[in-house]
Amino acid sequence: MKISTALRTSIDQRITALEKEIAEVESTGERVLYATLALALLAAAVLSVLSTRSVVRPLNAVVDALGRGRRRPDRPSGTQAP
């Protein structure tokens, strides 16, 4: 009977230790998951800004060039080309 009680106590202690370890692993896993999510969102934001700028800057240059081409300084306003 004494061995049975000692064995049961040992098993209960081991179960408690394993449950504590499981909780720690879950907590660490959640922190890693949230950190990865935050980094992914940050990377997505940076990439979206960079890709938007890479499209908008050339378009602005084209619009500026077209705007300059429409206003010809050698002709007064309101006159047509021959």
CYANA upper distance limits for C-alpha pairs under 8 A (distance plus 0.5 A):
  1 MET  CA      5 THR  CA      6.83
  2 LYS  CA      6 ALA  CA      6.71
  3 ILE  CA      7 LEU  CA      6.42
  4 SER  CA      8 ARG  CA      6.56
  5 THR  CA      9 THR  CA      6.62
  6 ALA  CA     10 SER  CA      6.61
  7 LEU  CA     11 ILE  CA      6.63
  8 ARG  CA     12 ASP  CA      6.62
  9 THR  CA     13 GLN  CA      6.66
 10 SER  CA     14 ARG  CA      6.67
 11 ILE  CA     15 ILE  CA      6.61
 12 ASP  CA     16 THR  CA      6.68
 13 GLN  CA     17 ALA  CA      6.66
 14 ARG  CA     18 LEU  CA      6.61
 15 ILE  CA     19 GLU  CA      6.59
 16 THR  CA     20 LYS  CA      6.74
 17 ALA  CA     21 GLU  CA      6.74
 18 LEU  CA     22 ILE  CA      6.57
 19 GLU  CA     23 ALA  CA      6.77
 20 LYS  CA     24 GLU  CA      6.85
 21 GLU  CA     25 VAL  CA      6.68
 22 ILE  CA     26 GLU  CA      6.63
 23 ALA  CA     27 SER  CA      6.66
 24 GLU  CA     28 THR  CA      6.66
 25 VAL  CA     29 GLY  CA      6.52
 26 GLU  CA     30 GLU  CA      6.67
 27 SER  CA     31 ARG  CA      6.83
 28 THR  CA     32 VAL  CA      6.72
 29 GLY  CA     33 LEU  CA      6.57
 30 GLU  CA     34 TYR  CA      6.62
 31 ARG  CA     35 ALA  CA      6.56
 32 VAL  CA     36 THR  CA      6.56
 33 LEU  CA     37 LEU  CA      6.62
 34 TYR  CA     38 ALA  CA      6.62
 35 ALA  CA     39 LEU  CA      6.71
 36 THR  CA     40 ALA  CA      6.58
 37 LEU  CA     41 LEU  CA      6.67
 38 ALA  CA     42 LEU  CA      6.65
 39 LEU  CA     43 ALA  CA      6.55
 40 ALA  CA     44 ALA  CA      6.56
 41 LEU  CA     45 ALA  CA      6.66
 42 LEU  CA     46 VAL  CA      6.73
 43 ALA  CA     47 LEU  CA      6.53
 44 ALA  CA     48 SER  CA      6.49
 45 ALA  CA     49 VAL  CA      6.76
 46 VAL  CA     50 LEU  CA      6.70
 47 LEU  CA     51 SER  CA      6.48
 48 SER  CA     52 THR  CA      6.49
 49 VAL  CA     53 ARG  CA      6.60
 50 LEU  CA     54 SER  CA      6.60
 51 SER  CA     55 VAL  CA      6.96
 52 THR  CA     56 VAL  CA      6.56
 53 ARG  CA     57 ARG  CA      6.31
 54 SER  CA     58 PRO  CA      7.54
 55 VAL  CA     59 LEU  CA      6.97
 56 VAL  CA     60 ASN  CA      6.53
 57 ARG  CA     61 ALA  CA      6.84
 58 PRO  CA     62 VAL  CA      6.79
 59 LEU  CA     63 VAL  CA      6.64
 60 ASN  CA     64 ASP  CA      6.53
 61 ALA  CA     65 ALA  CA      6.59
 62 VAL  CA     66 LEU  CA      6.57
 63 VAL  CA     67 GLY  CA      6.52
 64 ASP  CA     68 ARG  CA      6.67
 65 ALA  CA     69 GLY  CA      6.66
 66 LEU  CA     70 ARG  CA      6.76
 67 GLY  CA     71 ARG  CA      7.24
 68 ARG  CA     72 ARG  CA      7.81
 75 ARG  CA     79 THR  CA      7.22
